Amino acid sequence: MPKTQKGKPAEKVVHPYSRKAAYLAREEIRLKRKEKQKNDKATRLSSIGEKLLWFQSQLDPTKMVYTRKDACDIIEKYLHRFDSELEQIELMNGIKGRQGRLHGAREAIIKHTIERERAQYESIGFEIPDIINAKHLKTFREWTGDLKKLPNIKLRKVSNKGVDIKNEEEEKNKGGEEGEDDKDDEDDEQVDEMALMSDLY
C-alpha cells in the first residue's frame, strides 16, 4: 500500500471581513506606528546630540562661569551657523547663464530653521544646555557625545528679552550699592567726629 505523503496543512485563508482580519490589520498599523515613533525618536535624539556637541565645542576651557549674556552670545553664533553655506549657494546661483536655482530645497530648509529658532529665541526662549549653572556646566563638559546619556544633560531656555535692560539694572544696582557705601562711610565719619567732640568737652 503506497504511503501517503505527509505535508504541512494548508494555511487557512482569512476572510477579509472576519474579526481575525480586522485584528491583523490593527496589529500591522500598530507595528508601523511603533516603528515610526522609534525612527522619529532616533532622529530627534541625533539632532539634539549634534546641537549639544556644537555648543560644547564653543565652550572656553579656561572659563568656569557663564552669565546669561554669555549664553546669549553663543546662541547668536549658533543662529548664524549656516551663513557660509548660504553664501556658497548664493555664489553658485549667481553664476551668469545658469538656469534654475541650485540647492533650492536645502536653502528653503535652512531659512525655515533659522526663522523658527530666531522666533523661539525672541519669545519663549531657545533651549540650550544649562551652562549658567556651574554644576550642570561641569556635567556638560564631561559628556562624551553618548546619546544614551542625554538625560544627564540639563537644558534651559534662554531668551534675548530683557538682556540689555537687565544688564543696565545690574549696573545701576551696583552703582547704587557703591553710593550707599559712600553714604554709610560719611555717616560713620560724622559719628566719629561727634564722639571725638564729646570726649573733648
Backbone as JSON Lines, residues from 0, in Angstrom:
{"i":0,"aa":"M","n":[0.85,-1.18,0.0],"ca":[0.0,0.0,0.0],"c":[0.89,1.23,0.0]}
{"i":1,"aa":"P","n":[0.71,2.08,-0.96],"ca":[1.61,3.25,-1.04],"c":[1.39,4.2,0.13]}
{"i":2,"aa":"K","n":[2.56,4.75,0.59],"ca":[2.49,5.68,1.72],"c":[1.97,7.04,1.25]}
{"i":3,"aa":"T","n":[1.12,7.56,2.05],"ca":[0.61,8.9,1.74],"c":[1.6,9.95,2.22]}
{"i":4,"aa":"Q","n":[1.93,10.93,1.38],"ca":[2.91,11.97,1.72],"c":[2.29,12.96,2.7]}
{"i":5,"aa":"K","n":[3.0,13.05,3.82],"ca":[2.53,13.99,4.84],"c":[3.18,15.34,4.62]}
{"i":6,"aa":"G","n":[2.39,16.31,4.53],"ca":[2.91,17.67,4.37],"c":[2.26,18.61,5.35]}
{"i":7,"aa":"K","n":[2.71,19.88,5.29],"ca":[2.15,20.86,6.19],"c":[0.7,21.14,5.78]}
{"i":8,"aa":"P","n":[-0.13,21.28,6.79],"ca":[-1.53,21.59,6.45],"c":[-1.62,22.97,5.79]}
{"i":9,"aa":"A","n":[-2.47,23.07,4.82],"ca":[-2.61,24.33,4.1],"c":[-3.13,25.41,5.04]}
{"i":10,"aa":"E","n":[-2.54,26.62,4.93],"ca":[-2.95,27.74,5.78],"c":[-4.36,28.17,5.4]}
{"i":11,"aa":"K","n":[-5.1,28.43,6.46],"ca":[-6.47,28.86,6.21],"c":[-6.47,30.29,5.68]}
{"i":12,"aa":"V","n":[-7.28,30.5,4.7],"ca":[-7.42,31.83,4.14],"c":[-8.3,32.66,5.06]}
{"i":13,"aa":"V","n":[-7.76,33.83,5.43],"ca":[-8.51,34.71,6.34],"c":[-9.53,35.5,5.54]}
{"i":14,"aa":"H","n":[-10.74,35.44,5.98],"ca":[-11.79,36.19,5.3],"c":[-11.55,37.68,5.53]}
{"i":15,"aa":"P","n":[-11.6,38.5,4.49],"ca":[-11.28,39.94,4.64],"c":[-12.19,40.69,5.6]}
{"i":16,"aa":"Y","n":[-13.37,40.18,5.88],"ca":[-14.3,40.87,6.78],"c":[-14.43,40.16,8.12]}
{"i":17,"aa":"S","n":[-13.52,39.21,8.39],"ca":[-13.6,38.48,9.65],"c":[-12.94,39.27,10.77]}
{"i":18,"aa":"R","n":[-13.18,38.84,12.02],"ca":[-12.57,39.5,13.18],"c":[-11.04,39.34,13.17]}
{"i":19,"aa":"K","n":[-10.58,38.19,12.69],"ca":[-9.14,37.96,12.63],"c":[-8.48,38.91,11.64]}
{"i":20,"aa":"A","n":[-9.14,39.17,10.51],"ca":[-8.6,40.09,9.51],"c":[-8.52,41.5,10.1]}
{"i":21,"aa":"A","n":[-9.53,41.88,10.86],"ca":[-9.53,43.2,11.49],"c":[-8.41,43.31,12.52]}
{"i":22,"aa":"Y","n":[-8.22,42.22,13.27],"ca":[-7.14,42.2,14.28],"c":[-5.77,42.32,13.62]}
{"i":23,"aa":"L","n":[-5.57,41.55,12.53],"ca":[-4.28,41.59,11.82],"c":[-4.02,42.98,11.24]}
{"i":24,"aa":"A","n":[-5.07,43.63,10.75],"ca":[-4.92,44.97,10.19],"c":[-4.53,45.97,11.28]}
{"i":25,"aa":"R","n":[-5.2,45.84,12.45],"ca":[-4.87,46.73,13.57],"c":[-3.44,46.5,14.05]}
{"i":26,"aa":"E","n":[-3.04,45.25,14.08],"ca":[-1.69,44.91,14.54],"c":[-0.64,45.47,13.59]}
{"i":27,"aa":"E","n":[-0.9,45.39,12.3],"ca":[0.03,45.93,11.31],"c":[0.15,47.45,11.45]}
{"i":28,"aa":"I","n":[-0.97,48.12,11.67],"ca":[-0.95,49.57,11.87],"c":[-0.17,49.93,13.14]}
{"i":29,"aa":"R","n":[-0.38,49.14,14.2],"ca":[0.31,49.38,15.46],"c":[1.82,49.23,15.31]}
{"i":30,"aa":"L","n":[2.25,48.19,14.61],"ca":[3.67,47.95,14.41],"c":[4.31,49.06,13.56]}
{"i":31,"aa":"K","n":[3.58,49.51,12.53],"ca":[4.1,50.59,11.69],"c":[4.22,51.89,12.49]}
{"i":32,"aa":"R","n":[3.21,52.16,13.34],"ca":[3.24,53.37,14.16],"c":[4.39,53.31,15.18]}
{"i":33,"aa":"K","n":[4.59,52.12,15.75],"ca":[5.67,51.93,16.71],"c":[7.04,52.13,16.05]}
{"i":34,"aa":"E","n":[7.19,51.61,14.84],"ca":[8.44,51.75,14.11],"c":[8.69,53.21,13.73]}
{"i":35,"aa":"K","n":[7.62,53.91,13.35],"ca":[7.75,55.33,13.0],"c":[8.16,56.15,14.22]}
{"i":36,"aa":"Q","n":[7.54,55.86,15.37],"ca":[7.89,56.57,16.6],"c":[9.35,56.31,16.99]}
{"i":37,"aa":"K","n":[9.79,55.08,16.78],"ca":[11.17,54.72,17.09],"c":[12.14,55.5,16.2]}
{"i":38,"aa":"N","n":[11.83,55.57,14.9],"ca":[12.68,56.3,13.96],"c":[12.67,57.8,14.25]}
{"i":39,"aa":"D","n":[11.47,58.33,14.57],"ca":[11.37,59.76,14.89],"c":[12.17,60.1,16.13]}
{"i":40,"aa":"K","n":[12.11,59.22,17.13],"ca":[12.86,59.45,18.37],"c":[14.36,59.42,18.11]}
{"i":41,"aa":"A","n":[14.8,58.47,17.29],"ca":[16.22,58.36,16.96],"c":[16.69,59.61,16.22]}
{"i":42,"aa":"T","n":[15.86,60.09,15.28],"ca":[16.2,61.3,14.53],"c":[16.27,62.51,15.45]}
{"i":43,"aa":"R","n":[15.29,62.61,16.36],"ca":[15.24,63.74,17.29],"c":[16.46,63.73,18.23]}
{"i":44,"aa":"L","n":[16.79,62.55,18.76],"ca":[17.95,62.44,19.65],"c":[19.25,62.79,18.92]}
{"i":45,"aa":"S","n":[19.35,62.33,17.66],"ca":[20.53,62.63,16.86],"c":[20.66,64.13,16.63]}
{"i":46,"aa":"S","n":[19.52,64.78,16.36],"ca":[19.52,66.22,16.13],"c":[19.93,66.98,17.4]}
{"i":47,"aa":"I","n":[19.37,66.55,18.54],"ca":[19.73,67.18,19.82],"c":[21.2,66.96,20.14]}
{"i":48,"aa":"G","n":[21.68,65.75,19.84],"ca":[23.09,65.43,20.09],"c":[24.02,66.32,19.29]}
{"i":49,"aa":"E","n":[23.71,66.53,18.01],"ca":[24.52,67.41,17.16],"c":[24.52,68.84,17.7]}
{"i":50,"aa":"K","n":[23.36,69.28,18.14],"ca":[23.23,70.64,18.68],"c":[24.08,70.8,19.94]}
{"i":51,"aa":"L","n":[23.99,69.82,20.84],"ca":[24.75,69.9,22.09],"c":[26.25,69.83,21.84]}
{"i":52,"aa":"L","n":[26.66,69.01,20.88],"ca":[28.08,68.92,20.54],"c":[28.59,70.25,20.0]}
{"i":53,"aa":"W","n":[27.74,70.96,19.24],"ca":[28.14,72.28,18.73],"c":[28.37,73.22,19.9]}
{"i":54,"aa":"F","n":[27.42,73.25,20.84],"ca":[27.57,74.14,21.99],"c":[28.78,73.75,22.84]}
{"i":55,"aa":"Q","n":[29.02,72.45,22.95],"ca":[30.18,72.0,23.73],"c":[31.48,72.48,23.08]}
{"i":56,"aa":"S","n":[31.52,72.5,21.74],"ca":[32.72,72.94,21.03],"c":[32.98,74.43,21.21]}
{"i":57,"aa":"Q","n":[31.95,75.18,21.63],"ca":[32.11,76.63,21.81],"c":[32.55,77.01,23.22]}
{"i":58,"aa":"L","n":[32.61,76.03,24.12],"ca":[32.98,76.33,25.5],"c":[34.46,76.68,25.61]}
{"i":59,"aa":"D","n":[34.75,77.67,26.41],"ca":[36.13,78.07,26.69],"c":[36.65,77.23,27.84]}
{"i":60,"aa":"P","n":[37.7,76.43,27.62],"ca":[38.22,75.55,28.69],"c":[38.66,76.31,29.94]}
{"i":61,"aa":"T","n":[39.03,77.58,29.77],"ca":[39.51,78.36,30.91],"c":[38.38,79.09,31.63]}
{"i":62,"aa":"K","n":[37.17,79.04,31.06],"ca":[36.03,79.77,31.64],"c":[35.21,78.83,32.51]}
{"i":63,"aa":"M","n":[35.14,79.15,33.79],"ca":[34.43,78.29,34.73],"c":[33.0,78.77,35.0]}
{"i":64,"aa":"V","n":[32.71,80.02,34.68],"ca":[31.39,80.58,34.94],"c":[30.88,81.28,33.68]}
{"i":65,"aa":"Y","n":[29.62,81.03,33.35],"ca":[28.99,81.68,32.2],"c":[27.78,82.46,32.7]}
{"i":66,"aa":"T","n":[27.64,83.69,32.22],"ca":[26.49,84.51,32.56],"c":[25.4,84.31,31.51]}
{"i":67,"aa":"R","n":[24.24,84.91,31.77],"ca":[23.15,84.83,30.81],"c":[23.53,85.53,29.51]}
{"i":68,"aa":"K","n":[24.25,86.61,29.62],"ca":[24.7,87.33,28.41],"c":[25.67,86.47,27.61]}
{"i":69,"aa":"D","n":[26.56,85.74,28.3],"ca":[27.48,84.83,27.6],"c":[26.69,83.78,26.82]}
{"i":70,"aa":"A","n":[25.64,83.25,27.45],"ca":[24.8,82.24,26.79],"c":[24.13,82.83,25.56]}
{"i":71,"aa":"C","n":[23.66,84.08,25.67],"ca":[23.01,84.74,24.52],"c":[24.01,84.95,23.38]}
{"i":72,"aa":"D","n":[25.25,85.28,23.71],"ca":[26.27,85.46,22.67],"c":[26.52,84.16,21.91]}
{"i":73,"aa":"I","n":[26.55,83.04,22.63],"ca":[26.77,81.74,21.99],"c":[25.56,81.37,21.12]}
{"i":74,"aa":"I","n":[24.36,81.68,21.59],"ca":[23.15,81.4,20.81],"c":[23.18,82.18,19.5]}
{"i":75,"aa":"E","n":[23.62,83.44,19.56],"ca":[23.71,84.25,18.33],"c":[24.66,83.59,17.33]}
{"i":76,"aa":"K","n":[25.76,83.05,17.82],"ca":[26.69,82.34,16.92],"c":[26.0,81.12,16.3]}
{"i":77,"aa":"Y","n":[25.23,80.42,17.13],"ca":[24.54,79.22,16.65],"c":[23.53,79.57,15.56]}
{"i":78,"aa":"L","n":[22.83,80.69,15.72],"ca":[21.83,81.1,14.73],"c":[22.46,81.52,13.41]}
{"i":79,"aa":"H","n":[23.77,81.77,13.42],"ca":[24.48,82.16,12.19],"c":[25.36,81.03,11.65]}
{"i":80,"aa":"R","n":[25.13,79.81,12.12],"ca":[26.0,78.69,11.76],"c":[25.89,78.3,10.28]}
{"i":81,"aa":"F","n":[24.79,78.7,9.62],"ca":[24.59,78.35,8.21],"c":[25.02,79.46,7.26]}
{"i":82,"aa":"D","n":[25.58,80.53,7.79],"ca":[25.9,81.69,6.95],"c":[26.81,81.33,5.78]}
{"i":83,"aa":"S","n":[27.86,80.58,6.06],"ca":[28.83,80.24,5.0],"c":[28.18,79.36,3.93]}
{"i":84,"aa":"E","n":[27.32,78.42,4.34],"ca":[26.65,77.55,3.37],"c":[25.69,78.35,2.5]}
{"i":85,"aa":"L","n":[24.96,79.29,3.1],"ca":[24.05,80.14,2.32],"c":[24.82,81.02,1.34]}
{"i":86,"aa":"E","n":[25.99,81.48,1.76],"ca":[26.83,82.29,0.86],"c":[27.29,81.48,-0.34]}
{"i":87,"aa":"Q","n":[27.66,80.22,-0.11],"ca":[28.09,79.34,-1.2],"c":[26.94,79.11,-2.18]}
{"i":88,"aa":"I","n":[25.74,78.9,-1.64],"ca":[24.57,78.68,-2.5],"c":[24.3,79.93,-3.35]}
{"i":89,"aa":"E","n":[24.42,81.1,-2.72],"ca":[24.21,82.36,-3.45],"c":[25.25,82.53,-4.55]}
{"i":90,"aa":"L","n":[26.5,82.17,-4.26],"ca":[27.56,82.29,-5.26],"c":[27.3,81.39,-6.46]}
{"i":91,"aa":"M","n":[26.89,80.15,-6.19],"ca":[26.63,79.21,-7.28],"c":[25.44,79.65,-8.13]}
{"i":92,"aa":"N","n":[24.43,80.2,-7.46],"ca":[23.24,80.65,-8.2],"c":[23.46,82.0,-8.86]}
{"i":93,"aa":"G","n":[24.55,82.68,-8.5],"ca":[24.83,83.97,-9.1],"c":[25.65,83.89,-10.38]}
{"i":94,"aa":"I","n":[26.05,82.67,-10.75],"ca":[26.82,82.49,-11.98],"c":[25.95,82.82,-13.19]}
{"i":95,"aa":"K","n":[26.48,83.63,-14.08],"ca":[25.73,84.06,-15.26],"c":[25.42,82.88,-16.19]}
{"i":96,"aa":"G","n":[24.25,82.9,-16.74],"ca":[23.87,81.87,-17.7],"c":[23.31,80.62,-17.06]}
{"i":97,"aa":"R","n":[23.3,80.55,-15.72],"ca":[22.78,79.35,-15.07],"c":[21.26,79.42,-15.04]}
{"i":98,"aa":"Q","n":[20.65,78.34,-15.47],"ca":[19.2,78.27,-15.47],"c":[18.72,77.49,-14.24]}
{"i":99,"aa":"G","n":[17.67,77.99,-13.65],"ca":[17.16,77.33,-12.44],"c":[17.98,77.71,-11.22]}
{"i":100,"aa":"R","n":[17.5,77.31,-10.07],"ca":[18.17,77.63,-8.82],"c":[18.66,76.34,-8.17]}
{"i":101,"aa":"L","n":[19.98,76.26,-7.97],"ca":[20.56,75.07,-7.35],"c":[20.33,75.05,-5.85]}
{"i":102,"aa":"H","n":[20.18,73.85,-5.32],"ca":[20.04,73.63,-3.86],"c":[18.9,74.48,-3.27]}
{"i":103,"aa":"G","n":[17.84,74.67,-4.05],"ca":[16.71,75.46,-3.59],"c":[16.02,74.86,-2.37]}
{"i":104,"aa":"A","n":[15.88,73.51,-2.38],"ca":[15.22,72.84,-1.25],"c":[16.04,73.0,0.02]}
{"i":105,"aa":"R","n":[17.36,72.8,-0.12],"ca":[18.25,72.93,1.03],"c":[18.22,74.36,1.59]}
{"i":106,"aa":"E","n":[18.24,75.33,0.7],"ca":[18.2,76.74,1.11],"c":[16.9,77.04,1.85]}
{"i":107,"aa":"A","n":[15.79,76.51,1.36],"ca":[14.49,76.75,1.99],"c":[14.45,76.15,3.4]}
{"i":108,"aa":"I","n":[15.01,74.94,3.54],"ca":[15.03,74.28,4.85],"c":[15.86,75.08,5.84]}
{"i":109,"aa":"I","n":[17.04,75.55,5.4],"ca":[17.93,76.33,6.28],"c":[17.23,77.61,6.74]}
{"i":110,"aa":"K","n":[16.63,78.33,5.81],"ca":[15.97,79.6,6.15],"c":[14.79,79.38,7.08]}
{"i":111,"aa":"H","n":[14.05,78.31,6.84],"ca":[12.91,77.99,7.71],"c":[13.41,77.66,9.12]}
{"i":112,"aa":"T","n":[14.5,76.89,9.2],"ca":[15.08,76.52,10.51],"c":[15.54,77.75,11.27]}
{"i":113,"aa":"I","n":[16.24,78.65,10.58],"ca":[16.74,79.87,11.22],"c":[15.59,80.73,11.72]}
{"i":114,"aa":"E","n":[14.55,80.89,10.9],"ca":[13.39,81.69,11.29],"c":[12.71,81.11,12.53]}
{"i":115,"aa":"R","n":[12.57,79.78,12.55],"ca":[11.91,79.12,13.69],"c":[12.74,79.29,14.96]}
{"i":116,"aa":"E","n":[14.05,79.07,14.86],"ca":[14.93,79.2,16.02],"c":[15.0,80.65,16.51]}
{"i":117,"aa":"R","n":[15.05,81.58,15.58],"ca":[15.09,83.0,15.94],"c":[13.8,83.41,16.66]}
{"i":118,"aa":"A","n":[12.66,82.9,16.17],"ca":[11.37,83.21,16.8],"c":[11.33,82.67,18.24]}
{"i":119,"aa":"Q","n":[11.86,81.47,18.44],"ca":[11.92,80.89,19.79],"c":[12.8,81.75,20.7]}
{"i":120,"aa":"Y","n":[13.96,82.13,20.18],"ca":[14.93,82.9,20.96],"c":[14.37,84.26,21.38]}
{"i":121,"aa":"E","n":[13.54,84.84,20.53],"ca":[12.99,86.17,20.8],"c":[11.64,86.13,21.49]}
{"i":122,"aa":"S","n":[11.16,84.92,21.83],"ca":[9.85,84.84,22.5],"c":[9.94,83.95,23.75]}
{"i":123,"aa":"I","n":[9.64,82.67,23.59],"ca":[9.58,81.78,24.76],"c":[10.96,81.35,25.24]}
{"i":124,"aa":"G","n":[11.98,81.53,24.4],"ca":[13.32,81.13,24.79],"c":[13.83,79.96,23.96]}
{"i":125,"aa":"F","n":[15.13,79.97,23.7],"ca":[15.77,78.92,22.9],"c":[16.45,77.94,23.85]}
{"i":126,"aa":"E","n":[16.18,76.65,23.65],"ca":[16.69,75.63,24.58],"c":[18.15,75.3,24.29]}
{"i":127,"aa":"I","n":[18.97,75.41,25.33],"ca":[20.4,75.11,25.23],"c":[20.83,74.33,26.47]}
{"i":128,"aa":"P","n":[22.0,73.73,26.45],"ca":[22.5,73.11,27.68],"c":[22.69,74.17,28.76]}
{"i":129,"aa":"D","n":[22.39,73.81,29.98],"ca":[22.47,74.79,31.08],"c":[23.93,75.04,31.46]}
{"i":130,"aa":"I","n":[24.52,76.05,30.8],"ca":[25.91,76.4,31.09],"c":[26.01,77.5,32.13]}
{"i":131,"aa":"I","n":[24.87,78.04,32.55],"ca":[24.87,79.11,33.55],"c":[25.04,78.54,34.95]}
{"i":132,"aa":"N","n":[24.49,77.34,35.16],"ca":[24.66,76.64,36.43],"c":[26.0,75.91,36.42]}
{"i":133,"aa":"A","n":[26.85,76.18,37.4],"ca":[28.21,75.62,37.43],"c":[28.2,74.1,37.49]}
{"i":134,"aa":"K","n":[27.3,73.52,38.28],"ca":[27.22,72.06,38.41],"c":[26.83,71.41,37.08]}
{"i":135,"aa":"H","n":[25.81,71.98,36.44],"ca":[25.34,71.45,35.16],"c":[26.39,71.68,34.06]}
{"i":136,"aa":"L","n":[27.11,72.77,34.15],"ca":[28.18,73.06,33.19],"c":[29.27,71.99,33.26]}
{"i":137,"aa":"K","n":[29.62,71.6,34.48],"ca":[30.65,70.57,34.67],"c":[30.22,69.24,34.06]}
{"i":138,"aa":"T","n":[28.95,68.88,34.28],"ca":[28.42,67.64,33.71],"c":[28.44,67.7,32.18]}
{"i":139,"aa":"F","n":[28.08,68.85,31.64],"ca":[28.05,69.02,30.19],"c":[29.45,68.94,29.59]}
{"i":140,"aa":"R","n":[30.42,69.51,30.26],"ca":[31.81,69.43,29.78],"c":[32.29,67.99,29.7]}
{"i":141,"aa":"E","n":[31.87,67.17,30.66],"ca":[32.33,65.78,30.75],"c":[31.58,64.84,29.81]}
{"i":142,"aa":"W","n":[30.51,65.32,29.19],"ca":[29.72,64.49,28.27],"c":[30.55,64.15,27.03]}
{"i":143,"aa":"T","n":[30.52,62.88,26.65],"ca":[31.35,62.39,25.54],"c":[30.61,62.32,24.21]}
{"i":144,"aa":"G","n":[29.34,62.72,24.22],"ca":[28.57,62.64,22.99],"c":[27.69,61.41,22.91]}
{"i":145,"aa":"D","n":[27.7,60.58,23.97],"ca":[26.88,59.37,24.0],"c":[25.41,59.76,24.13]}
{"i":146,"aa":"L","n":[24.58,59.4,23.12],"ca":[23.17,59.77,23.11],"c":[22.4,59.11,24.25]}
{"i":147,"aa":"K","n":[22.89,57.98,24.75],"ca":[22.21,57.31,25.84],"c":[22.3,58.1,27.14]}
{"i":148,"aa":"K","n":[23.29,59.0,27.22],"ca":[23.49,59.79,28.43],"c":[22.92,61.21,28.3]}
{"i":149,"aa":"L","n":[22.12,61.43,27.25],"ca":[21.49,62.74,27.07],"c":[20.61,63.16,28.25]}
{"i":150,"aa":"P","n":[19.89,62.21,28.88],"ca":[19.06,62.63,30.03],"c":[19.87,63.25,31.17]}
{"i":151,"aa":"N","n":[21.19,63.0,31.21],"ca":[22.03,63.58,32.26],"c":[22.33,65.06,32.0]}
{"i":152,"aa":"I","n":[22.12,65.51,30.75],"ca":[22.41,66.89,30.4],"c":[21.19,67.76,30.71]}
{"i":153,"aa":"K","n":[21.37,68.72,31.59],"ca":[20.28,69.62,31.94],"c":[20.18,70.74,30.9]}
{"i":154,"aa":"L","n":[18.95,71.0,30.46],"ca":[18.71,72.05,29.47],"c":[17.96,73.21,30.11]}
{"i":155,"aa":"R","n":[18.08,74.39,29.51],"ca":[17.31,75.54,29.97],"c":[16.99,76.42,28.77]}
{"i":156,"aa":"K","n":[15.89,77.14,28.86],"ca":[15.5,78.05,27.78],"c":[16.03,79.45,28.09]}
{"i":157,"aa":"V","n":[16.68,80.03,27.08],"ca":[17.25,81.37,27.22],"c":[16.65,82.26,26.14]}
{"i":158,"aa":"S","n":[16.16,83.42,26.54],"ca":[15.57,84.38,25.62],"c":[16.39,85.66,25.64]}
{"i":159,"aa":"N","n":[16.37,86.38,24.51],"ca":[17.1,87.65,24.47],"c":[16.27,88.8,25.03]}
{"i":160,"aa":"K","n":[15.07,88.48,25.5],"ca":[14.21,89.52,26.07],"c":[14.81,90.04,27.37]}
{"i":161,"aa":"G","n":[14.96,91.35,27.44],"ca":[15.39,91.98,28.68],"c":[16.85,91.82,29.02]}
{"i":162,"aa":"V","n":[17.68,91.33,28.07],"ca":[19.1,91.15,28.38],"c":[19.77,92.5,28.62]}
{"i":163,"aa":"D","n":[19.54,93.45,27.69],"ca":[20.15,94.78,27.84],"c":[19.6,95.5,29.07]}
{"i":164,"aa":"I","n":[18.28,95.38,29.27],"ca":[17.66,96.04,30.41],"c":[18.22,95.48,31.71]}
{"i":165,"aa":"K","n":[18.37,94.15,31.74],"ca":[18.88,93.51,32.95],"c":[20.3,93.96,33.25]}
{"i":166,"aa":"N","n":[21.1,94.06,32.18],"ca":[22.49,94.49,32.38],"c":[22.54,95.92,32.91]}
{"i":167,"aa":"E","n":[21.65,96.79,32.37],"ca":[21.61,98.18,32.83],"c":[21.18,98.25,34.3]}
{"i":168,"aa":"E","n":[20.19,97.41,34.66],"ca":[19.73,97.4,36.04],"c":[20.82,96.92,36.98]}
{"i":169,"aa":"E","n":[21.58,95.91,36.52],"ca":[22.69,95.42,37.34],"c":[23.72,96.51,37.57]}
{"i":170,"aa":"E","n":[24.01,97.29,36.5],"ca":[24.97,98.38,36.62],"c":[24.44,99.44,37.58]}
{"i":171,"aa":"K","n":[23.11,99.74,37.45],"ca":[22.52,100.75,38.33],"c":[22.55,100.29,39.77]}
{"i":172,"aa":"N","n":[22.2,99.01,39.98],"ca":[22.21,98.47,41.33],"c":[23.61,98.49,41.92]}
{"i":173,"aa":"K","n":[24.58,98.18,41.06],"ca":[25.96,98.19,41.5],"c":[26.38,99.6,41.88]}
{"i":174,"aa":"G","n":[25.98,100.57,41.02],"ca":[26.29,101.97,41.31],"c":[25.58,102.45,42.55]}
{"i":175,"aa":"G","n":[24.32,101.99,42.72],"ca":[23.55,102.37,43.9],"c":[24.17,101.84,45.17]}
{"i":176,"aa":"E","n":[24.65,100.58,45.09],"ca":[25.3,99.99,46.26],"c":[26.56,100.75,46.62]}
{"i":177,"aa":"E","n":[27.32,101.18,45.59],"ca":[28.54,101.93,45.86],"c":[28.19,103.27,46.48]}
{"i":178,"aa":"G","n":[27.06,103.9,45.99],"ca":[26.64,105.18,46.55],"c":[26.23,105.03,48.0]}
{"i":179,"aa":"E","n":[25.51,103.91,48.3],"ca":[25.1,103.67,49.67],"c":[26.3,103.44,50.57]}
{"i":180,"aa":"D","n":[27.31,102.75,50.04],"ca":[28.52,102.51,50.81],"c":[29.21,103.83,51.13]}
{"i":181,"aa":"D","n":[29.27,104.75,50.13],"ca":[29.89,106.06,50.35],"c":[29.11,106.84,51.41]}
{"i":182,"aa":"K","n":[27.75,106.75,51.32],"ca":[26.93,107.46,52.29],"c":[27.15,106.91,53.69]}
{"i":183,"aa":"D","n":[27.25,105.58,53.79],"ca":[27.5,104.96,55.09],"c":[28.83,105.42,55.65]}
{"i":184,"aa":"D","n":[29.83,105.54,54.77],"ca":[31.15,105.99,55.22],"c":[31.07,107.41,55.75]}
{"i":185,"aa":"E","n":[30.29,108.28,55.06],"ca":[30.13,109.66,55.52],"c":[29.44,109.7,56.87]}
{"i":186,"aa":"D","n":[28.4,108.88,57.04],"ca":[27.68,108.84,58.32],"c":[28.6,108.38,59.43]}
{"i":187,"aa":"D","n":[29.45,107.37,59.13],"ca":[30.39,106.88,60.13],"c":[31.37,107.97,60.53]}
{"i":188,"aa":"E","n":[31.81,108.75,59.52],"ca":[32.75,109.83,59.82],"c":[32.11,110.88,60.72]}
{"i":189,"aa":"Q","n":[30.83,111.22,60.47],"ca":[30.12,112.19,61.3],"c":[29.97,111.69,62.72]}
{"i":190,"aa":"V","n":[29.65,110.4,62.84],"ca":[29.52,109.81,64.17],"c":[30.85,109.87,64.91]}
{"i":191,"aa":"D","n":[31.95,109.58,64.22],"ca":[33.27,109.61,64.83],"c":[33.61,111.02,65.29]}
{"i":192,"aa":"E","n":[33.26,112.03,64.45],"ca":[33.55,113.42,64.8],"c":[32.75,113.82,66.04]}
{"i":193,"aa":"M","n":[31.48,113.43,66.12],"ca":[30.65,113.77,67.28],"c":[31.19,113.12,68.54]}
{"i":194,"aa":"A","n":[31.63,111.85,68.39],"ca":[32.19,111.16,69.55],"c":[33.46,111.84,70.01]}
{"i":195,"aa":"L","n":[34.28,112.3,69.07],"ca":[35.52,112.98,69.41],"c":[35.25,114.31,70.12]}
{"i":196,"aa":"M","n":[34.24,115.08,69.64],"ca":[33.88,116.35,70.27],"c":[33.37,116.14,71.68]}
{"i":197,"aa":"S","n":[32.58,115.08,71.89],"ca":[32.07,114.8,73.24],"c":[33.18,114.45,74.2]}
{"i":198,"aa":"D","n":[34.24,113.79,73.68],"ca":[35.37,113.44,74.53],"c":[36.12,114.7,74.91]}
{"i":199,"aa":"L","n":[36.22,115.67,73.98],"ca":[36.97,116.9,74.28],"c":[36.27,117.75,75.32]}
{"i":200,"aa":"Y","n":[34.96,117.77,75.26],"ca":[34.22,118.61,76.21],"c":[33.74,117.75,77.38]}
